[in-house]
């Protein structure tokens, strides 16, 4: 297995950067970037083992979005059971007309997951 991948960005070889210039004399070309595979990362299969930057990643996603979605199509919405807790508390805001802090009633909303096991 190779320790390198070529960037999968469909336009990678057209981006005008010095790192992509290859060749000598009058035979110069812009070449897709070669990426060193980082197999020891905290995220496991790192997406940037296949793309040299986010521009190339998003170019690829724009071009292949429908095919990617067809790999595992979503036919219904996913839902997570939650419990919503509302807590009233007193806070302060600055009133520039009176040039002082004035109290007001505020509500803090907390969303908590519910374990349905």
Rosetta constraint file for C-alpha pairs under 8 A:
AtomPair CA 3 CA 36 HARMONIC 5.98 0.50
AtomPair CA 3 CA 37 HARMONIC 5.36 0.50
AtomPair CA 4 CA 34 HARMONIC 6.44 0.50
AtomPair CA 4 CA 35 HARMONIC 5.35 0.50
AtomPair CA 4 CA 36 HARMONIC 4.52 0.50
AtomPair CA 4 CA 37 HARMONIC 5.25 0.50
AtomPair CA 5 CA 34 HARMONIC 5.84 0.50
AtomPair CA 5 CA 35 HARMONIC 5.19 0.50
AtomPair CA 5 CA 36 HARMONIC 6.61 0.50
AtomPair CA 5 CA 37 HARMONIC 6.68 0.50
AtomPair CA 5 CA 49 HARMONIC 6.91 0.50
AtomPair CA 5 CA 50 HARMONIC 6.24 0.50
AtomPair CA 6 CA 32 HARMONIC 6.53 0.50
AtomPair CA 6 CA 33 HARMONIC 5.98 0.50
AtomPair CA 6 CA 34 HARMONIC 4.60 0.50
AtomPair CA 6 CA 35 HARMONIC 5.92 0.50
AtomPair CA 6 CA 50 HARMONIC 6.83 0.50
AtomPair CA 6 CA 51 HARMONIC 7.83 0.50
AtomPair CA 7 CA 12 HARMONIC 7.00 0.50
AtomPair CA 7 CA 32 HARMONIC 6.13 0.50
AtomPair CA 7 CA 33 HARMONIC 5.61 0.50
AtomPair CA 7 CA 34 HARMONIC 6.20 0.50
AtomPair CA 7 CA 35 HARMONIC 6.54 0.50
AtomPair CA 7 CA 50 HARMONIC 5.31 0.50
AtomPair CA 7 CA 51 HARMONIC 4.65 0.50
AtomPair CA 7 CA 52 HARMONIC 5.72 0.50
AtomPair CA 7 CA 56 HARMONIC 7.66 0.50
AtomPair CA 8 CA 12 HARMONIC 7.63 0.50
AtomPair CA 8 CA 50 HARMONIC 5.86 0.50
AtomPair CA 8 CA 51 HARMONIC 5.72 0.50
AtomPair CA 8 CA 56 HARMONIC 7.23 0.50
AtomPair CA 8 CA 57 HARMONIC 7.68 0.50
AtomPair CA 8 CA 60 HARMONIC 7.04 0.50
AtomPair CA 9 CA 51 HARMONIC 6.33 0.50
AtomPair CA 9 CA 52 HARMONIC 7.98 0.50
AtomPair CA 9 CA 55 HARMONIC 7.96 0.50
AtomPair CA 9 CA 56 HARMONIC 4.23 0.50
AtomPair CA 9 CA 57 HARMONIC 6.02 0.50
AtomPair CA 9 CA 59 HARMONIC 6.11 0.50
AtomPair CA 9 CA 60 HARMONIC 5.25 0.50
AtomPair CA 10 CA 56 HARMONIC 7.11 0.50
AtomPair CA 10 CA 59 HARMONIC 6.61 0.50
AtomPair CA 10 CA 60 HARMONIC 6.05 0.50
AtomPair CA 11 CA 15 HARMONIC 6.82 0.50
AtomPair CA 11 CA 56 HARMONIC 6.98 0.50
AtomPair CA 11 CA 59 HARMONIC 7.22 0.50
AtomPair CA 12 CA 31 HARMONIC 7.62 0.50
AtomPair CA 12 CA 32 HARMONIC 5.32 0.50
AtomPair CA 12 CA 33 HARMONIC 7.16 0.50
AtomPair CA 12 CA 56 HARMONIC 6.18 0.50
AtomPair CA 13 CA 20 HARMONIC 7.13 0.50
AtomPair CA 13 CA 30 HARMONIC 5.44 0.50
AtomPair CA 13 CA 31 HARMONIC 4.75 0.50
AtomPair CA 13 CA 32 HARMONIC 4.37 0.50
AtomPair CA 13 CA 33 HARMONIC 7.52 0.50
AtomPair CA 14 CA 30 HARMONIC 6.39 0.50
AtomPair CA 14 CA 31 HARMONIC 7.73 0.50
AtomPair CA 15 CA 20 HARMONIC 7.75 0.50
AtomPair CA 15 CA 30 HARMONIC 7.61 0.50
AtomPair CA 16 CA 20 HARMONIC 7.33 0.50
AtomPair CA 16 CA 30 HARMONIC 7.40 0.50
AtomPair CA 17 CA 21 HARMONIC 7.15 0.50
AtomPair CA 19 CA 33 HARMONIC 7.71 0.50
AtomPair CA 20 CA 29 HARMONIC 7.87 0.50
AtomPair CA 20 CA 30 HARMONIC 5.00 0.50
AtomPair CA 20 CA 31 HARMONIC 5.02 0.50
AtomPair CA 20 CA 32 HARMONIC 6.48 0.50
AtomPair CA 20 CA 33 HARMONIC 6.31 0.50
AtomPair CA 21 CA 28 HARMONIC 6.65 0.50
AtomPair CA 21 CA 29 HARMONIC 5.73 0.50
AtomPair CA 21 CA 30 HARMONIC 4.73 0.50
AtomPair CA 21 CA 31 HARMONIC 6.37 0.50
AtomPair CA 22 CA 28 HARMONIC 5.53 0.50
AtomPair CA 22 CA 29 HARMONIC 5.36 0.50
AtomPair CA 22 CA 30 HARMONIC 6.21 0.50
AtomPair CA 22 CA 31 HARMONIC 6.58 0.50
AtomPair CA 23 CA 27 HARMONIC 5.57 0.50
AtomPair CA 23 CA 28 HARMONIC 4.35 0.50
AtomPair CA 23 CA 29 HARMONIC 6.26 0.50
AtomPair CA 24 CA 28 HARMONIC 5.74 0.50
AtomPair CA 33 CA 52 HARMONIC 6.66 0.50
AtomPair CA 34 CA 52 HARMONIC 7.90 0.50
AtomPair CA 35 CA 49 HARMONIC 6.46 0.50
AtomPair CA 35 CA 50 HARMONIC 7.09 0.50
AtomPair CA 35 CA 51 HARMONIC 7.50 0.50
AtomPair CA 35 CA 52 HARMONIC 6.52 0.50
AtomPair CA 36 CA 49 HARMONIC 6.99 0.50
AtomPair CA 37 CA 49 HARMONIC 5.11 0.50
AtomPair CA 38 CA 46 HARMONIC 7.60 0.50
AtomPair CA 38 CA 49 HARMONIC 6.45 0.50
AtomPair CA 39 CA 44 HARMONIC 7.23 0.50
AtomPair CA 39 CA 45 HARMONIC 7.29 0.50
AtomPair CA 39 CA 46 HARMONIC 7.84 0.50
AtomPair CA 40 CA 44 HARMONIC 7.36 0.50
AtomPair CA 41 CA 45 HARMONIC 7.93 0.50
AtomPair CA 41 CA 46 HARMONIC 7.20 0.50
AtomPair CA 45 CA 49 HARMONIC 7.75 0.50
AtomPair CA 47 CA 51 HARMONIC 6.79 0.50
AtomPair CA 48 CA 52 HARMONIC 6.32 0.50
AtomPair CA 48 CA 53 HARMONIC 7.12 0.50
AtomPair CA 51 CA 56 HARMONIC 5.99 0.50
AtomPair CA 51 CA 57 HARMONIC 5.67 0.50
AtomPair CA 52 CA 56 HARMONIC 6.64 0.50
AtomPair CA 52 CA 57 HARMONIC 7.82 0.50
AtomPair CA 53 CA 57 HARMONIC 6.46 0.50
AtomPair CA 54 CA 58 HARMONIC 6.03 0.50
AtomPair CA 55 CA 59 HARMONIC 6.12 0.50
AtomPair CA 56 CA 60 HARMONIC 6.17 0.50
AtomPair CA 57 CA 61 HARMONIC 6.25 0.50
AtomPair CA 58 CA 62 HARMONIC 5.98 0.50
AtomPair CA 59 CA 63 HARMONIC 6.27 0.50
AtomPair CA 60 CA 64 HARMONIC 6.07 0.50
AtomPair CA 61 CA 65 HARMONIC 5.14 0.50
AtomPair CA 64 CA 68 HARMONIC 6.15 0.50
AtomPair CA 65 CA 69 HARMONIC 6.15 0.50
AtomPair CA 66 CA 70 HARMONIC 6.19 0.50
AtomPair CA 67 CA 71 HARMONIC 6.68 0.50
AtomPair CA 68 CA 72 HARMONIC 7.70 0.50
AtomPair CA 69 CA 73 HARMONIC 5.55 0.50
AtomPair CA 80 CA 113 HARMONIC 7.36 0.50
AtomPair CA 81 CA 113 HARMONIC 6.22 0.50
AtomPair CA 81 CA 114 HARMONIC 5.53 0.50
AtomPair CA 81 CA 115 HARMONIC 7.80 0.50
AtomPair CA 81 CA 116 HARMONIC 7.94 0.50
AtomPair CA 82 CA 111 HARMONIC 6.51 0.50
AtomPair CA 82 CA 112 HARMONIC 5.48 0.50
AtomPair CA 82 CA 113 HARMONIC 4.49 0.50
AtomPair CA 82 CA 114 HARMONIC 5.07 0.50
AtomPair CA 83 CA 111 HARMONIC 5.92 0.50
AtomPair CA 83 CA 112 HARMONIC 5.22 0.50
AtomPair CA 83 CA 113 HARMONIC 6.34 0.50
AtomPair CA 83 CA 114 HARMONIC 6.42 0.50
AtomPair CA 84 CA 109 HARMONIC 6.94 0.50
AtomPair CA 84 CA 110 HARMONIC 5.86 0.50
AtomPair CA 84 CA 111 HARMONIC 4.78 0.50
AtomPair CA 84 CA 112 HARMONIC 6.45 0.50
AtomPair CA 85 CA 109 HARMONIC 5.78 0.50
AtomPair CA 85 CA 110 HARMONIC 5.14 0.50
AtomPair CA 85 CA 111 HARMONIC 6.43 0.50
AtomPair CA 85 CA 112 HARMONIC 7.85 0.50
AtomPair CA 86 CA 107 HARMONIC 6.43 0.50
AtomPair CA 86 CA 108 HARMONIC 5.69 0.50
AtomPair CA 86 CA 109 HARMONIC 4.58 0.50
AtomPair CA 86 CA 110 HARMONIC 6.38 0.50
AtomPair CA 87 CA 107 HARMONIC 5.52 0.50
AtomPair CA 87 CA 108 HARMONIC 5.14 0.50
AtomPair CA 87 CA 109 HARMONIC 6.49 0.50
AtomPair CA 88 CA 105 HARMONIC 6.81 0.50
AtomPair CA 88 CA 106 HARMONIC 5.74 0.50
AtomPair CA 88 CA 107 HARMONIC 4.44 0.50
AtomPair CA 88 CA 108 HARMONIC 6.31 0.50
AtomPair CA 89 CA 105 HARMONIC 5.90 0.50
AtomPair CA 89 CA 106 HARMONIC 5.46 0.50
AtomPair CA 89 CA 107 HARMONIC 6.19 0.50
AtomPair CA 89 CA 108 HARMONIC 7.48 0.50
AtomPair CA 90 CA 103 HARMONIC 6.58 0.50
AtomPair CA 90 CA 104 HARMONIC 5.77 0.50
AtomPair CA 90 CA 105 HARMONIC 4.75 0.50
AtomPair CA 90 CA 106 HARMONIC 5.96 0.50
AtomPair CA 91 CA 103 HARMONIC 5.61 0.50
AtomPair CA 91 CA 104 HARMONIC 5.54 0.50
AtomPair CA 91 CA 105 HARMONIC 6.29 0.50
AtomPair CA 91 CA 106 HARMONIC 6.41 0.50
AtomPair CA 92 CA 101 HARMONIC 5.99 0.50
AtomPair CA 92 CA 102 HARMONIC 5.39 0.50
AtomPair CA 92 CA 103 HARMONIC 4.35 0.50
AtomPair CA 92 CA 104 HARMONIC 5.89 0.50
AtomPair CA 93 CA 101 HARMONIC 5.42 0.50
AtomPair CA 93 CA 102 HARMONIC 5.57 0.50
AtomPair CA 93 CA 103 HARMONIC 6.55 0.50
AtomPair CA 93 CA 104 HARMONIC 7.45 0.50
AtomPair CA 94 CA 99 HARMONIC 7.02 0.50
AtomPair CA 94 CA 100 HARMONIC 5.69 0.50
AtomPair CA 94 CA 101 HARMONIC 4.33 0.50
AtomPair CA 94 CA 102 HARMONIC 6.16 0.50
AtomPair CA 95 CA 99 HARMONIC 5.56 0.50
AtomPair CA 95 CA 100 HARMONIC 5.57 0.50
AtomPair CA 95 CA 101 HARMONIC 5.95 0.50
AtomPair CA 95 CA 102 HARMONIC 6.50 0.50
AtomPair CA 96 CA 100 HARMONIC 6.85 0.50
